[in-house]
């Protein structure tokens, strides 16, 4: 036991050291993530590696929440028809590649514009580049070859939304 005198209040306080190890399930520090994961459900939401050396978990972009009230934005038959008819006229369309090589890029850009509504292309381009390998499907094209197609699909959706949804002036 250790007695301390508080000069402000003029009282003596007694403190006892707790020699038991911290309980991770109730401790406000390292146990916080476990408690949140227990509340959220069986699928952990992840932890930060800098906190207690916990394991970092990969994020599944398809499972991220999109627009409130919309389950999943899908690349529609109308979108597919539009890009199939207009793809060949685009400056980035490589004559050696067919529309099917670019179709996943148009789908990716369309879905991303809805998912990231209100954010700018510049804000999300890095995320989209990192996610391209998973989104590419059967396309053999690298991000550098499809980036403009993804952006074109993004811009098409953004133009259809009221106002300037991503505040980029387009």
N, CA, C and O of each residue as an XYZ file, in Angstrom:
680
protein
N       0.835     -1.182      0.000
C       0.000      0.000      0.000
C       0.872      1.234      0.000
O       1.962      1.251      0.572
N       0.367      2.273     -0.656
C       1.136      3.492     -0.794
C       0.201      4.662     -0.512
O      -0.805      4.816     -1.205
N       0.500      5.479      0.474
C      -0.315      6.649      0.797
C       0.235      7.862      0.075
O       1.440      8.113      0.088
N      -0.650      8.606     -0.551
C      -0.272      9.828     -1.273
C      -1.071     10.984     -0.698
O      -2.258     10.837     -0.405
N      -0.440     12.114     -0.539
C      -1.107     13.322     -0.046
C      -1.418     14.217     -1.228
O      -0.525     14.565     -2.000
N      -2.681     14.591     -1.374
C      -3.122     15.480     -2.449
C      -3.117     16.906     -1.915
O      -3.919     17.251     -1.047
N      -2.205     17.742     -2.438
C      -2.061     19.122     -1.967
C      -3.298     19.958     -2.267
O      -3.622     20.868     -1.503
N      -3.994     19.668     -3.362
C      -5.151     20.458     -3.752
C      -6.307     20.272     -2.780
O      -6.912     21.242     -2.322
N      -6.608     19.014     -2.472
C      -7.755     18.741     -1.594
C      -7.373     18.660     -0.128
O      -8.233     18.770      0.746
N      -6.089     18.470      0.148
C      -5.648     18.328      1.526
C      -5.960     16.973      2.119
O      -5.923     16.809      3.338
N      -6.269     15.989      1.273
C      -6.625     14.658      1.745
C      -5.528     13.658      1.401
O      -4.722     13.874      0.496
N      -5.522     12.586      2.131
C      -4.596     11.496      1.866
C      -5.355     10.401      1.119
O      -6.464     10.021      1.495
N      -4.738      9.913      0.067
C      -5.352      8.840     -0.719
C      -4.502      7.588     -0.594
O      -3.276      7.663     -0.515
N      -5.147      6.462     -0.578
C      -4.451      5.186     -0.480
C      -4.630      4.441     -1.796
O      -5.740      4.357     -2.322
N      -3.544      3.904     -2.321
C      -3.595      3.144     -3.573
C      -3.003      1.773     -3.346
O      -1.996      1.622     -2.654
N      -3.632      0.780     -3.933
C      -3.132     -0.579     -3.856
C      -2.790     -1.053     -5.255
O      -3.563     -0.847     -6.191
N      -1.636     -1.687     -5.400
C      -1.251     -2.219     -6.698
C      -1.972     -3.525     -6.946
O      -2.111     -4.345     -6.039
N      -2.433     -3.725     -8.180
C      -3.080     -4.970     -8.579
C      -2.016     -5.838     -9.231
O      -1.500     -5.499    -10.296
N      -1.692     -6.938     -8.606
C      -0.616     -7.790     -9.113
C      -1.102     -8.850    -10.090
O      -0.317     -9.689    -10.531
N      -2.377     -8.824    -10.430
C      -2.898     -9.787    -11.400
C      -2.699     -9.242    -12.808
O      -2.793     -8.034    -13.022
N      -2.424    -10.126    -13.778
C      -2.260     -9.653    -15.173
C      -3.586     -9.118    -15.705
O      -4.665     -9.535    -15.284
N      -3.470     -8.198    -16.630
C      -4.662     -7.600    -17.246
C      -5.469     -8.672    -17.981
O      -4.907     -9.562    -18.620
N      -6.769     -8.573    -17.882
C      -7.672     -9.494    -18.564
C      -8.020     -8.897    -19.925
O      -8.682     -7.862    -19.993
N      -7.581     -9.539    -21.012
C      -7.792     -8.999    -22.363
C      -9.269     -8.869    -22.714
O      -9.626     -8.053    -23.563
N     -10.127     -9.650    -22.082
C     -11.545     -9.584    -22.446
C     -12.245     -8.393    -21.810
O     -13.306     -7.979    -22.277
N     -11.663     -7.834    -20.748
C     -12.303     -6.681    -20.116
C     -11.422     -5.444    -20.145
O     -11.916     -4.332    -19.954
N     -10.130     -5.615    -20.380
C      -9.207     -4.492    -20.421
C      -9.568     -3.557    -21.573
O      -9.862     -4.018    -22.675
N      -9.548     -2.259    -21.327
C      -9.926     -1.280    -22.368
C      -8.876     -1.203    -23.462
O      -9.131     -0.599    -24.503
N      -7.725     -1.784    -23.266
C      -6.670     -1.711    -24.274
C      -6.787     -2.796    -25.325
O      -7.589     -2.686    -26.252
N      -5.995     -3.837    -25.184
C      -5.901     -4.856    -26.209
C      -7.182     -5.658    -26.413
O      -7.392     -6.175    -27.510
N      -8.031     -5.782    -25.427
C      -9.248     -6.555    -25.564
C     -10.348     -5.852    -26.336
O     -11.361     -6.466    -26.670
N     -10.163     -4.585    -26.619
C     -11.196     -3.810    -27.292
C     -11.607     -4.445    -28.618
O     -12.800     -4.555    -28.898
N     -10.664     -4.857    -29.424
C     -10.986     -5.398    -30.740
C     -11.723     -6.731    -30.634
O     -12.635     -7.006    -31.413
N     -11.321     -7.560    -29.662
C     -12.014     -8.823    -29.471
C     -13.465     -8.581    -29.070
O     -14.367     -9.261    -29.558
N     -13.695     -7.602    -28.173
C     -15.060     -7.301    -27.745
C     -15.891     -6.768    -28.895
O     -17.056     -7.140    -29.035
N     -15.316     -5.901    -29.725
C     -16.041     -5.381    -30.883
C     -16.354     -6.523    -31.844
O     -17.475     -6.622    -32.344
N     -15.377     -7.381    -32.103
C     -15.617     -8.514    -32.994
C     -16.705     -9.428    -32.449
O     -17.499     -9.967    -33.220
N     -16.754     -9.614    -31.117
C     -17.812    -10.428    -30.524
C     -19.176     -9.791    -30.748
O     -20.158    -10.486    -31.010
N     -19.233     -8.478    -30.647
C     -20.495     -7.774    -30.858
C     -20.928     -7.796    -32.314
O     -22.117     -7.921    -32.610
N     -19.967     -7.674    -33.226
C     -20.273     -7.616    -34.652
C     -20.726     -8.968    -35.173
O     -21.628     -9.036    -36.008
N     -20.132    -10.013    -34.709
C     -20.519    -11.344    -35.166
C     -19.335    -12.242    -35.395
O     -18.220    -11.974    -34.947
N     -19.604    -13.309    -36.098
C     -18.606    -14.354    -36.296
C     -17.476    -13.934    -37.226
O     -16.389    -14.508    -37.165
N     -17.706    -12.956    -38.075
C     -16.680    -12.520    -39.020
C     -15.925    -11.345    -38.426
O     -16.488    -10.255    -38.312
N     -14.660    -11.533    -38.042
C     -13.895    -10.445    -37.437
C     -13.796     -9.248    -38.376
O     -13.721     -9.395    -39.596
N     -13.799     -8.068    -37.780
C     -13.683     -6.869    -38.605
C     -12.235     -6.464    -38.784
O     -11.944     -5.520    -39.519
N     -11.325     -7.157    -38.126
C      -9.910     -6.883    -38.322
C      -9.318     -6.111    -37.164
O     -10.039     -5.531    -36.351
N      -8.015     -6.109    -37.096
C      -7.310     -5.389    -36.060
C      -6.131     -4.681    -36.683
O      -5.674     -5.036    -37.769
N      -5.653     -3.691    -35.994
C      -4.505     -2.942    -36.499
C      -3.230     -3.609    -36.007
O      -3.117     -3.915    -34.820
N      -2.261     -3.840    -36.899
C      -1.048     -4.544    -36.490
C      -0.221     -3.778    -35.465
O       0.562     -4.390    -34.739
N      -0.371     -2.464    -35.386
C       0.422     -1.675    -34.457
C      -0.102     -1.792    -33.030
O       0.588     -1.395    -32.092
N      -1.297     -2.323    -32.848
C      -1.879     -2.440    -31.518
C      -1.704     -3.870    -31.045
O      -2.420     -4.771    -31.482
N      -0.772     -4.069    -30.171
C      -0.562     -5.388    -29.585
C      -0.038     -6.427    -30.550
O      -0.069     -7.617    -30.235
N       0.439     -6.026    -31.713
C       0.980     -6.968    -32.672
C      -0.063     -7.879    -33.278
O       0.268     -8.961    -33.762
N      -1.305     -7.466    -33.260
C      -2.384     -8.303    -33.800
C      -2.241     -8.452    -35.306
O      -1.589     -7.642    -35.967
N      -2.845     -9.475    -35.825
C      -2.759     -9.803    -37.239
C      -3.605     -8.864    -38.094
O      -4.769     -8.624    -37.774
N      -3.050     -8.341    -39.156
C      -3.798     -7.520    -40.095
C      -4.570     -8.440    -41.025
O      -4.048     -9.463    -41.469
N      -5.824     -8.074    -41.323
C      -6.637     -8.909    -42.183
C      -6.928     -8.187    -43.482
O      -7.141     -6.975    -43.499
N      -6.935     -8.941    -44.570
C      -7.223     -8.387    -45.883
C      -8.700     -8.003    -45.971
O      -9.558     -8.681    -45.407
N      -8.985     -6.922    -46.676
C     -10.359     -6.457    -46.829
C     -10.908     -6.965    -48.153
O     -10.268     -6.825    -49.195
N     -12.089     -7.551    -48.104
C     -12.775     -8.010    -49.305
C     -13.621     -6.856    -49.818
O     -14.660     -6.542    -49.236
N     -13.186     -6.220    -50.902
C     -13.850     -5.034    -51.429
C     -15.313     -5.298    -51.744
O     -16.151     -4.417    -51.549
N     -15.635     -6.485    -52.223
C     -17.023     -6.798    -52.568
C     -17.938     -6.829    -51.351
O     -19.156     -6.728    -51.496
N     -17.373     -6.968    -50.156
C     -18.205     -7.039    -48.961
C     -18.291     -5.702    -48.242
O     -18.970     -5.597    -47.221
N     -17.614     -4.676    -48.754
C     -17.701     -3.364    -48.133
C     -19.084     -2.783    -48.371
O     -19.696     -3.048    -49.406
N     -19.581     -1.999    -47.433
C     -20.900     -1.404    -47.645
C     -20.852     -0.393    -48.778
O     -19.860      0.313    -48.956
N     -21.911     -0.334    -49.521
C     -22.015      0.627    -50.612
C     -22.924      1.764    -50.206
O     -22.853      2.254    -49.079
N     -23.759      2.174    -51.099
C     -24.695      3.247    -50.833
C     -25.768      2.723    -49.880
O     -26.268      1.612    -50.056
N     -26.116      3.513    -48.882
C     -27.141      3.104    -47.929
C     -28.431      2.804    -48.677
O     -28.884      3.608    -49.492
N     -29.018      1.651    -48.400
C     -30.275      1.267    -49.023
C     -30.115      0.520    -50.336
O     -31.111      0.093    -50.921
N     -28.889      0.351    -50.813
C     -28.651     -0.370    -52.061
C     -27.775     -1.570    -51.737
O     -26.652     -1.417    -51.256
N     -28.295     -2.769    -52.004
C     -27.550     -3.978    -51.672
C     -26.282     -4.117    -52.502
O     -25.197     -4.298    -51.950
N     -26.406     -4.036    -53.796
C     -25.237     -4.230    -54.675
C     -25.539     -3.571    -56.001
O     -26.573     -3.835    -56.614
N     -24.647     -2.723    -56.440
C     -24.778     -2.101    -57.754
C     -24.243     -3.100    -58.766
O     -23.160     -3.657    -58.588
N     -24.983     -3.316    -59.794
C     -24.562     -4.264    -60.820
C     -24.397     -3.558    -62.155
O     -25.103     -2.601    -62.473
N     -23.461     -4.053    -62.911
C     -23.233     -3.623    -64.273
C     -24.402     -4.175    -65.085
O     -24.510     -5.386    -65.274
N     -25.268     -3.301    -65.558
C     -26.501     -3.742    -66.201
C     -26.286     -4.124    -67.662
O     -25.231     -3.856    -68.237
N     -27.293     -4.748    -68.247
C     -27.242     -5.066    -69.677
C     -27.173     -3.787    -70.500
O     -26.532     -3.753    -71.550
N     -27.833     -2.738    -70.024
C     -27.770     -1.444    -70.713
C     -26.348     -0.884    -70.691
O     -25.874     -0.356    -71.697
N     -25.665     -0.997    -69.545
C     -24.273     -0.560    -69.456
C     -23.404     -1.355    -70.429
O     -22.587     -0.791    -71.156
N     -23.594     -2.660    -70.429
C     -22.814     -3.523    -71.306
C     -23.043     -3.155    -72.772
O     -22.098     -3.074    -73.556
N     -24.295     -2.936    -73.125
C     -24.634     -2.572    -74.504
C     -23.977     -1.229    -74.872
O     -23.404     -1.095    -75.953
N     -24.061     -0.250    -73.982
C     -23.456      1.064    -74.239
C     -21.950      0.936    -74.502
O     -21.440      1.463    -75.490
N     -21.250      0.233    -73.611
C     -19.801      0.132    -73.763
C     -19.403     -0.743    -74.950
O     -18.387     -0.482    -75.595
N     -20.174     -1.755    -75.237
C     -19.894     -2.602    -76.400
C     -19.971     -1.765    -77.687
O     -19.146     -1.922    -78.587
N     -20.976     -0.873    -77.763
C     -21.166     -0.034    -78.951
C     -20.160      1.111    -79.032
O     -19.813      1.548    -80.129
N     -19.686      1.601    -77.886
C     -18.831      2.788    -77.871
C     -17.360      2.522    -77.596
O     -16.531      3.418    -77.751
N     -17.029      1.321    -77.196
C     -15.651      0.997    -76.828
C     -14.652      1.291    -77.954
O     -13.607      1.895    -77.712
N     -14.967      0.874    -79.161
C     -14.035      1.021    -80.283
C     -13.682      2.464    -80.610
O     -12.661      2.719    -81.248
N     -14.515      3.416    -80.181
C     -14.273      4.836    -80.461
C     -13.419      5.523    -79.406
O     -13.103      6.705    -79.546
N     -13.047      4.820    -78.371
C     -12.300      5.418    -77.261
C     -10.808      5.457    -77.570
O     -10.271      4.536    -78.186
N     -10.145      6.521    -77.141
C      -8.711      6.690    -77.410
C      -7.855      5.591    -76.793
O      -6.774      5.298    -77.305
N      -8.307      4.988    -75.726
C      -7.522      3.966    -75.031
C      -7.773      2.559    -75.575
O      -7.073      1.620    -75.198
N      -8.756      2.405    -76.449
C      -9.100      1.073    -76.967
C      -7.983      0.565    -77.886
O      -7.733      1.133    -78.949
N      -7.336     -0.480    -77.472
C      -6.259     -1.082    -78.245
C      -6.881     -1.966    -79.330
O      -7.623     -2.894    -79.008
N      -6.595     -1.700    -80.595
C      -7.186     -2.499    -81.671
C      -6.839     -3.990    -81.578
O      -7.555     -4.831    -82.122
N      -5.757     -4.309    -80.898
C      -5.356     -5.708    -80.764
C      -6.158     -6.424    -79.671
O      -6.099     -7.649    -79.566
N      -6.905     -5.671    -78.859
C      -7.725     -6.264    -77.798
C      -9.196     -6.077    -78.148
O      -9.572     -5.078    -78.761
N     -10.011     -7.026    -77.764
C     -11.440     -6.912    -78.048
C     -12.183     -6.329    -76.837
O     -11.600     -6.114    -75.774
N     -13.461     -6.086    -77.027
C     -14.280     -5.511    -75.962
C     -14.265     -6.390    -74.711
O     -14.237     -5.871    -73.595
N     -14.284     -7.690    -74.878
C     -14.327     -8.603    -73.739
C     -13.135     -8.407    -72.800
O     -13.252     -8.632    -71.595
N     -12.005     -7.993    -73.338
C     -10.832     -7.718    -72.497
C     -11.065     -6.487    -71.623
O     -10.536     -6.402    -70.515
N     -11.860     -5.531    -72.120
C     -12.111     -4.286    -71.398
C     -13.384     -4.325    -70.559
O     -13.545     -3.507    -69.654
N     -14.279     -5.248    -70.837
C     -15.561     -5.289    -70.147
C     -15.421     -5.298    -68.621
O     -16.158     -4.574    -67.952
N     -14.499     -6.094    -68.039
C     -14.360     -6.044    -66.576
C     -13.960     -4.650    -66.070
O     -14.321     -4.269    -64.957
N     -13.225     -3.902    -66.877
C     -12.833     -2.544    -66.474
C     -14.041     -1.619    -66.450
O     -14.176     -0.796    -65.546
N     -14.919     -1.751    -67.440
C     -16.134     -0.932    -67.445
C     -17.037     -1.299    -66.266
O     -17.633     -0.428    -65.634
N     -17.128     -2.572    -65.987
C     -17.930     -3.010    -64.857
C     -17.341     -2.495    -63.546
O     -18.064     -2.016    -62.673
N     -16.038     -2.598    -63.423
C     -15.328     -2.160    -62.216
C     -15.530     -0.657    -61.999
O     -15.799     -0.219    -60.880
N     -15.401      0.123    -63.064
C     -15.587      1.568    -62.947
C     -17.013      1.948    -62.599
O     -17.246      2.871    -61.819
N     -17.969      1.232    -63.181
C     -19.385      1.486    -62.900
C     -19.700      1.182    -61.443
O     -20.286      2.007    -60.743
N     -19.309     -0.003    -60.990
C     -19.570     -0.385    -59.601
C     -18.854      0.551    -58.630
O     -19.420      0.934    -57.605
N     -17.614      0.920    -58.947
C     -16.837      1.783    -58.055
C     -17.463      3.166    -57.928
O     -17.476      3.737    -56.837
N     -17.975      3.709    -59.014
C     -18.587      5.039    -58.966
C     -19.782      5.061    -58.027
O     -20.028      6.055    -57.344
N     -20.522      3.963    -57.997
C     -21.646      3.872    -57.057
C     -21.159      3.632    -55.633
O     -21.623      4.270    -54.688
N     -20.227      2.716    -55.497
C     -19.728      2.344    -54.164
C     -19.059      3.524    -53.475
O     -19.224      3.714    -52.270
N     -18.306      4.316    -54.228
C     -17.568      5.432    -53.643
C     -18.243      6.772    -53.923
O     -17.573      7.803    -53.977
N     -19.542      6.763    -54.098
C     -20.275      7.988    -54.421
C     -19.946      9.087    -53.412
O     -19.966      8.869    -52.201
N     -19.643     10.270    -53.942
C     -19.298     11.410    -53.094
C     -17.798     11.586    -52.918
O     -17.350     12.616    -52.414
N     -17.016     10.593    -53.328
C     -15.554     10.715    -53.253
C     -15.019     10.989    -54.650
O     -15.669     10.654    -55.641
N     -13.865     11.584    -54.735
C     -13.290     11.911    -56.037
C     -12.509     10.723    -56.590
O     -12.076      9.837    -55.853
N     -12.345     10.735    -57.899
C     -11.545      9.717    -58.573
C     -10.134      9.688    -57.980
O      -9.581      8.620    -57.720
N      -9.569     10.865    -57.771
C      -8.212     10.933    -57.234
C      -8.117     10.282    -55.852
O      -7.088      9.701    -55.507
N      -9.187     10.378    -55.068
C      -9.192      9.768    -53.739
C      -9.197      8.242    -53.795
O      -8.609      7.591    -52.932
N      -9.853      7.667    -54.797
C     -10.045      6.213    -54.815
C      -9.205      5.490    -55.858
O      -9.179      4.259    -55.868
N      -8.527      6.205    -56.722
C      -7.780      5.565    -57.803
C      -6.774      4.541    -57.273
O      -6.642      3.458    -57.844
N      -6.076      4.861    -56.212
C      -5.102      3.923    -55.646
C      -5.758      2.639    -55.159
O      -5.228      1.548    -55.368
N      -6.922      2.769    -54.505
C      -7.658      1.583    -54.047
C      -8.093      0.737    -55.235
O      -8.006     -0.490    -55.208
N      -8.561      1.412    -56.276
C      -9.019      0.682    -57.466
C      -7.856     -0.033    -58.145
O      -7.999     -1.162    -58.613
N      -6.721      0.623    -58.195
C      -5.543     -0.020    -58.801
C      -5.169     -1.288    -58.023
O      -4.881     -2.327    -58.616
N      -5.178     -1.190    -56.705
C      -4.840     -2.362    -55.885
C      -5.880     -3.475    -56.026
O      -5.540     -4.651    -55.895
N      -7.131     -3.124    -56.289
C      -8.181     -4.125    -56.409
C      -8.355     -4.696    -57.802
O      -9.123     -5.639    -57.992
N      -7.647     -4.135    -58.790
C      -7.846     -4.560    -60.171
C      -7.564     -6.042    -60.389
O      -8.302     -6.697    -61.125
N      -6.537     -6.579    -59.781
C      -6.208     -7.992    -60.009
C      -7.351     -8.918    -59.612
O      -7.539     -9.963    -60.235
N      -8.114     -8.553    -58.588
C      -9.272     -9.362    -58.192
C     -10.478     -9.088    -59.082
O     -11.293     -9.980    -59.316
N     -10.596     -7.856    -59.579
C     -11.781     -7.468    -60.361
C     -11.660     -7.829    -61.833
O     -12.666     -7.847    -62.543
N     -10.471     -8.113    -62.301
C     -10.210     -8.251    -63.742
C     -10.881     -9.452    -64.392
O     -11.035     -9.488    -65.613
N     -11.274    -10.419    -63.607
C     -11.924    -11.593    -64.194
C     -11.015    -12.254    -65.213
O      -9.877    -12.603    -64.902
N     -11.518    -12.431    -66.445
C     -10.746    -13.085    -67.495
C      -9.883    -12.132    -68.309
O      -9.227    -12.560    -69.259
N      -9.868    -10.857    -67.959
C      -9.062     -9.896    -68.712
C      -7.579    -10.096    -68.435
O      -7.169    -10.297    -67.292
N      -6.785    -10.037    -69.493
C      -5.335    -10.166    -69.331
C      -4.661     -8.795    -69.241
O      -3.440     -8.702    -69.113
N      -5.473     -7.732    -69.311
C      -4.915     -6.388    -69.346
C      -4.507     -5.900    -67.961
O      -5.210     -6.120    -66.976
N      -3.364     -5.237    -67.906
C      -2.853     -4.661    -66.668
C      -3.593     -3.354    -66.363
O      -4.244     -2.774    -67.232
N      -3.478     -2.911    -65.122
C      -4.144     -1.682    -64.686
C      -3.824     -0.510    -65.612
O      -4.723      0.244    -65.984
N      -2.582     -0.353    -65.979
C      -2.193      0.778    -66.842
C      -2.940      0.757    -68.177
O      -3.170      1.808    -68.774
N      -3.318     -0.427    -68.645
C      -4.030     -0.542    -69.918
C      -5.533     -0.313    -69.780
O      -6.201     -0.019    -70.771
N      -6.073     -0.441    -68.575
C      -7.524     -0.305    -68.398
C      -7.923      0.890    -67.555
O      -9.108      1.196    -67.430
N      -6.945      1.564    -66.980
C      -7.249      2.683    -66.077
C      -8.191      3.695    -66.725
O      -9.135      4.160    -66.086
N      -7.941      4.039    -67.989
C      -8.794      5.021    -68.671
C     -10.199      4.483    -68.905
O     -11.161      5.251    -68.886
N     -10.336      3.187    -69.123
C     -11.664      2.591    -69.299
C     -12.423      2.605    -67.975
O     -13.619      2.898    -67.949
N     -11.742      2.294    -66.887
C     -12.367      2.346    -65.562
C     -12.815      3.774    -65.283
O     -13.922      3.998    -64.792
N     -11.957      4.737    -65.595
C     -12.293      6.151    -65.367
C     -13.472      6.577    -66.249
O     -14.342      7.320    -65.794
N     -13.512      6.120    -67.492
C     -14.619      6.477    -68.396
C     -15.950      5.965    -67.840
O     -16.956      6.674    -67.880
N     -15.953      4.742    -67.325
C     -17.176      4.190    -66.738
C     -17.551      4.963    -65.473
O     -18.726      5.239    -65.232
N     -16.554      5.307    -64.675
C     -16.766      6.122    -63.467
C     -17.425      7.447    -63.864
O     -18.431      7.845    -63.275
N     -16.857      8.123    -64.858
C     -17.386      9.423    -65.289
C     -18.801      9.308    -65.838
O     -19.619     10.202    -65.623
N     -19.098      8.232    -66.537
C     -20.443      8.046    -67.097
C     -21.482      7.952    -65.971
O     -22.549      8.561    -66.055
N     -21.174      7.203    -64.942
C     -22.084      7.094    -63.798
C     -22.187      8.442    -63.093
O     -23.283      8.893    -62.756
N     -21.056      9.073    -62.874
C     -21.037     10.344    -62.150
C     -21.853     11.406    -62.875
O     -22.526     12.213    -62.232
N     -21.804     11.416    -64.203
C     -22.589     12.386    -64.984
C     -24.087     12.130    -64.856
O     -24.888     13.057    -64.976
N     -24.469     10.876    -64.611
C     -25.890     10.533    -64.491
C     -26.453     10.868    -63.107
O     -27.669     10.951    -62.935
N     -25.575     11.061    -62.128
C     -26.027     11.386    -60.777
C     -26.355     12.877    -60.696
O     -25.757     13.680    -61.413
N     -27.289     13.251    -59.840
C     -27.632     14.672    -59.715
C     -26.453     15.480    -59.173
O     -25.743     15.046    -58.265
N     -26.267     16.653    -59.749
C     -25.161     17.525    -59.305
C     -23.817     16.970    -59.692
O     -23.698     16.155    -60.606
N     -22.827     17.415    -58.996
C     -21.445     16.959    -59.202
C     -21.080     16.089    -58.006
O     -20.438     16.548    -57.061
N     -21.496     14.835    -58.061
C     -21.408     13.951    -56.906
C     -20.013     13.842    -56.313
O     -19.872     13.773    -55.092
N     -18.980     13.826    -57.147
C     -17.633     13.695    -56.587
C     -16.880     15.025    -56.573
O     -15.683     15.057    -56.288
N     -17.566     16.102    -56.875
C     -17.017     17.460    -56.782
C     -15.767     17.666    -57.624
O     -14.862     18.398    -57.224
N     -15.713     17.029    -58.779
C     -14.537     17.187    -59.633
C     -14.802     18.114    -60.824
O     -13.937     18.291    -61.682
N     -15.995     18.702    -60.873
C     -16.317     19.651    -61.944
C     -16.759     18.998    -63.235
O     -16.970     19.694    -64.228
N     -16.905     17.690    -63.256
C     -17.331     16.987    -64.471
C     -18.797     16.663    -64.419
O     -19.332     16.071    -65.357
